[in-house]
Amino acid sequence: MSQALEANKQNAIAFYRTAYLGEPAKAVSLYVGDDYIQHNPVVGNGKQAFIDYFAEMGRDYPGKQIEFVRAVAEGDLVALHTHQIWPGNDEYVTMDFFRFDEDGKIVEHWDAIQSIPDETKNGNTMY
């Protein structure tokens, strides 16, 4: 794997972990490019909207946990598959996609989140 792809994977994980665990301004400062396009419908566009959203989430839901199950990089994209545990033991599976610019900075984000069901018809886990 090329160094750039591996660096992008590590930077996507570090960005997500830093923001998710309570330091969204630091995450943006270290890992986001000049512009930030957001496709999550409950988060505003741009860097400050991202910071505001994650700061509010940190205040409202302290003690969240995240595990990065897998990361896949191709071209200028990184996909992350995570397991999240929120207060009250609510568990979620997420898929996040990040687009990187030529400087290795995140400039665009898409995601999907789903509650982890107690059981499945196929017997497989979400991971």
N, C-alpha and C positions, 0 to 999 in steps of 0.2 A: 504494500500500500504506500502511496506517496506520502511524503512528510506533510504536505498541505492538507490532505484528507484527514490524516491522523490528528493534526493540530486542530482542524475545524471540529472534529468530534470531541476532543478534550475541551475546547473552548465552549462548545455548546453545553456540555455537561457542567462546566464551571459556571457559566452564565446562569443556567437554570437553577443550580444548587444555591448560588449566591443570592439570587433574587428570591427564591422560594423560602429560604431559611432566614430572611429578614433584612437583607442589604441590597434592595433593588437599585438604589442610586449608584452604589459601588459596581454592581453588575453592569449597568449601562455604561458607566465610565470606562470600565476595562474592556468590554466585549462588543459594544454596539458602534456601528459606523455613524456617518453624518446624518443619515435619515433612517427611520425605523417604521416600516409598514406593518400594520397589525391586521390580521384577518379574524381574530377571535371577536365575535360580535358583542361581547360584554366589556371589552377593553378598548379605550380610545386609541386613535392613531398617534404615533410619535413617542419619543422617549419619555417625556414628562407624564403622559397618560399611563405608560407602563409602570413608571415609578410609583405614581399615585395608587394604581390598582394593587400592586404588590405590597405597598406600605399598609394599605387598608386591610388586605388579606392577613398580613402578619399580625396586626392588632386584633382582628376579629377571630383568628384561628391560630393562637399560639400552640406550639407543640406538634405541628404537622411533621410528618416524616416522609421521606422520598427515597426510593431505591431506583437506580438506573439499571434496567434489565438488559437493554441492548442499545447500541448506537450504530447507525449505518450511514456511511458517507459516500456520495457519488457526485462528481462535478462540483457545483457550488452549493449543494444541499446536504444537510445532516438531518437524519430522523432519529428521534429518541423515543423509546418505549419505556414507560415508567410505572411503578407501583407506588401509589400514595396512600398514606393512612392519616386520616384527619381526626380531630378530637371527637370522641364518642365512638371511635373505631370504625367510622365510615371509610370504606376502601374504594379506590378508583384506579382504573387503568387509563393511561393517557398515551397519546401519540402526538408528538410535536415535531414540526418541520421548520428548519431554519435555513434561510438563504444567506450566504456569505458574499461579501464584495471581494474585489481583487486584493484588498489589504488584509483579508482574513477577519473582517468584522461582520457581525450579524446586522442585516439590513431588512429582513422580512421574516414573518412568523405566521404559521398556521397551526391549529391544534384540534384535537377531538378528545373528549373525556367521557368515560362511561363508568357507572357504578359496577363493582364486581358482584355478580350474582352469587347467591348461596349455593346454587346447583346449576348444572348445564345439561341439556339433553344429550350432548356428545361425551360428557365426562371429562372434557379437557379443561385445563385452567386457562386463564386469560394471558398466560405467559408461556 
